[in-house]
């Protein structure tokens, strides 16, 4: 049995975005119940040199939308990193979901050998399949996990089922 590039990317991304949205909802409820300023959670980080919760969620969004666009060889929509509330983060996740839902399987499938070039301090070159499995998925999961961990570390009652999300 083979699996398509689309099936290995967009459906899991939908699930991660949905699960992250649910975790953020629990963060809001926790802040309200404990009378904690939501900014305390939004600007919390696991270590001084790590991004805070806000930026972790932004990175999930960035990797999902930009990665999906790269896999489909189309432009990604630009999002400013200007969110300062849980509601704004939820809106960003919804816009990310709307974008990936607009990408058809035929735009991604067959792109296993498509060259994907990332330009950072150095240039990184991938085939489509290597980019998906060795760069994109690990980055999405890293930032989603870190967002979850920040909230859990701060006392939000979330568990593995919250992170994995529903079907």
Secondary structure in CASP SS format (residue, H / E / C, confidence):
PFRMAT SS
TARGET T0000
AUTHOR 0000-0000-0000
METHOD secondary structure of the structure
MODEL  1
X C 1.00
X C 1.00
X C 1.00
X C 1.00
X H 1.00
X H 1.00
X H 1.00
X H 1.00
X H 1.00
X H 1.00
X H 1.00
X H 1.00
X H 1.00
X H 1.00
X H 1.00
X H 1.00
X H 1.00
X H 1.00
X H 1.00
X H 1.00
X H 1.00
X H 1.00
X H 1.00
X H 1.00
X H 1.00
X H 1.00
X H 1.00
X H 1.00
X H 1.00
X H 1.00
X H 1.00
X H 1.00
X H 1.00
X H 1.00
X C 1.00
X C 1.00
X C 1.00
X H 1.00
X H 1.00
X H 1.00
X H 1.00
X H 1.00
X C 1.00
X C 1.00
X C 1.00
X C 1.00
X C 1.00
X C 1.00
X C 1.00
X C 1.00
X C 1.00
X C 1.00
X H 1.00
X H 1.00
X H 1.00
X H 1.00
X H 1.00
X H 1.00
X H 1.00
X H 1.00
X H 1.00
X H 1.00
X H 1.00
X H 1.00
X H 1.00
X H 1.00
X H 1.00
X H 1.00
X H 1.00
X H 1.00
X H 1.00
X H 1.00
X C 1.00
X C 1.00
X C 1.00
X C 1.00
X C 1.00
X C 1.00
X C 1.00
X C 1.00
X C 1.00
X C 1.00
X C 1.00
X C 1.00
X C 1.00
X H 1.00
X H 1.00
X H 1.00
X H 1.00
X H 1.00
X H 1.00
X H 1.00
X H 1.00
X H 1.00
X H 1.00
X H 1.00
X H 1.00
X H 1.00
X H 1.00
X H 1.00
X H 1.00
X C 1.00
X C 1.00
X C 1.00
X H 1.00
X H 1.00
X H 1.00
X H 1.00
X C 1.00
X C 1.00
X C 1.00
X C 1.00
X C 1.00
X C 1.00
X E 1.00
X E 1.00
X E 1.00
X E 1.00
X E 1.00
X C 1.00
X C 1.00
X C 1.00
X E 1.00
X E 1.00
X E 1.00
X E 1.00
X E 1.00
X H 1.00
X H 1.00
X H 1.00
X H 1.00
X H 1.00
X H 1.00
X H 1.00
X H 1.00
X H 1.00
X H 1.00
X H 1.00
X H 1.00
X H 1.00
X H 1.00
X H 1.00
X H 1.00
X H 1.00
X H 1.00
X H 1.00
X H 1.00
X H 1.00
X H 1.00
X H 1.00
X H 1.00
X H 1.00
X H 1.00
X C 1.00
X C 1.00
X C 1.00
X C 1.00
X C 1.00
X C 1.00
X H 1.00
X H 1.00
X H 1.00
X H 1.00
X H 1.00
X C 1.00
X C 1.00
X C 1.00
END
